[in-house]
Amino acid sequence: MDNPFQIITDAFAPDYQINLSIQGLDGSIMLTLSNSGRIVAKRMISSEQRNDPQRLRRLVQSIQFGIAIEQGHSAMAILEAMTSGDGLPPPPQQIDSQSRPSAGL
């Protein structure tokens, strides 16, 4: 059986700090993903989800989908990338108001 903690780590470690904490006697854990000190996602993972590799992978995909939407990706592009096996498209570039060229008056 795959190690559920390794599956989670492999999915998120390149981009996020991962905190897993035990939440209850039933074996549920809280997953907190953060980036630069900011919480990006927080999800409760039941022992049933954790112990079923297929359910855990779907949960990971769901979290990745939610984060991508929050970052401004197109939902359709994300779903297409997920079903075709490609990686997620890069987020749209945000233009900082201070970096815009000013109009000469």
C-alpha positions as CSV (number, residue, x, y, z in Angstrom):
1,M,0.0,0.0,0.0
2,D,1.2,3.5,-0.8
3,N,2.2,5.7,2.1
4,P,-0.6,8.4,2.2
5,F,1.8,11.0,3.7
6,Q,4.2,10.4,0.9
7,I,1.5,10.9,-1.7
8,I,0.5,14.2,-0.1
9,T,4.2,15.3,0.2
10,D,4.9,14.4,-3.4
11,A,1.9,16.3,-4.6
12,F,2.6,19.6,-2.7
13,A,6.1,19.8,-1.4
14,P,7.7,21.5,-4.4
15,D,5.5,24.5,-4.0
16,Y,4.1,24.6,-0.5
17,Q,5.1,24.0,3.1
18,I,3.1,21.1,4.4
19,N,1.7,20.7,7.9
20,L,-0.1,17.5,8.9
21,S,-1.7,17.3,12.4
22,I,-3.8,14.7,14.1
23,Q,-7.3,16.1,14.7
24,G,-9.2,13.4,16.5
25,L,-9.3,9.9,17.9
26,D,-10.8,8.7,14.7
27,G,-7.5,9.2,12.9
28,S,-8.5,12.3,10.9
29,I,-5.7,14.7,10.1
30,M,-5.6,18.4,9.1
31,L,-3.6,19.3,6.1
32,T,-2.4,22.9,5.9
33,L,-0.5,24.2,2.9
34,S,1.2,27.5,3.1
35,N,3.5,29.6,0.9
36,S,5.6,32.5,2.1
37,G,3.8,32.4,5.5
38,R,0.3,32.6,3.9
39,I,-2.1,29.7,4.3
40,V,-3.1,28.6,0.8
41,A,-5.3,25.6,1.7
42,K,-6.6,23.8,4.7
43,R,-8.4,20.5,4.5
44,M,-9.5,17.8,6.9
45,I,-8.6,14.3,5.7
46,S,-10.6,11.5,7.2
47,S,-9.0,8.2,8.0
48,E,-11.1,6.6,5.3
49,Q,-9.8,9.0,2.7
50,R,-6.2,8.6,4.0
51,N,-6.3,4.8,3.9
52,D,-7.9,4.5,0.4
53,P,-5.2,5.5,-2.3
54,Q,-7.8,6.3,-4.9
55,R,-9.9,8.5,-2.6
56,L,-6.7,10.2,-1.4
57,R,-5.5,10.9,-5.0
58,R,-9.0,12.4,-5.8
59,L,-8.7,14.6,-2.7
60,V,-5.2,15.8,-3.7
61,Q,-6.6,16.6,-7.2
62,S,-9.5,18.5,-5.7
63,I,-7.1,20.6,-3.5
64,Q,-4.9,21.3,-6.5
65,F,-7.9,22.3,-8.6
66,G,-9.1,24.7,-5.8
67,I,-5.7,26.3,-5.5
68,A,-5.4,26.7,-9.3
69,I,-8.8,28.4,-9.4
70,E,-7.8,30.8,-6.6
71,Q,-4.6,31.6,-8.5
72,G,-6.7,32.7,-11.5
73,H,-6.5,29.7,-13.8
74,S,-9.4,28.9,-16.1
75,A,-11.5,26.1,-14.7
76,M,-12.0,24.6,-18.2
77,A,-8.2,24.7,-18.9
78,I,-7.5,23.0,-15.5
79,L,-10.1,20.3,-16.1
80,E,-8.7,19.7,-19.6
81,A,-5.1,19.5,-18.3
82,M,-6.2,17.1,-15.5
83,T,-8.0,14.8,-17.9
84,S,-5.3,14.8,-20.5
85,G,-2.6,14.1,-18.0
86,D,-0.8,17.4,-18.6
87,G,0.4,19.6,-15.8
88,L,-1.6,22.7,-14.9
89,P,-1.1,25.8,-17.1
90,P,0.8,28.6,-15.5
91,P,-1.3,31.3,-13.7
92,P,-2.0,34.5,-15.6
93,Q,0.5,37.2,-15.0
94,Q,-0.6,39.9,-12.7
95,I,0.4,43.4,-13.5
96,D,1.6,45.4,-10.6
97,S,0.2,48.9,-10.6
98,Q,3.7,50.3,-9.9
99,S,5.3,48.4,-12.8
100,R,2.9,49.7,-15.4
101,P,4.3,52.3,-17.8
102,S,2.9,55.6,-17.0
103,A,1.4,57.8,-19.7
104,G,3.4,60.9,-20.3
105,L,1.4,64.1,-19.7
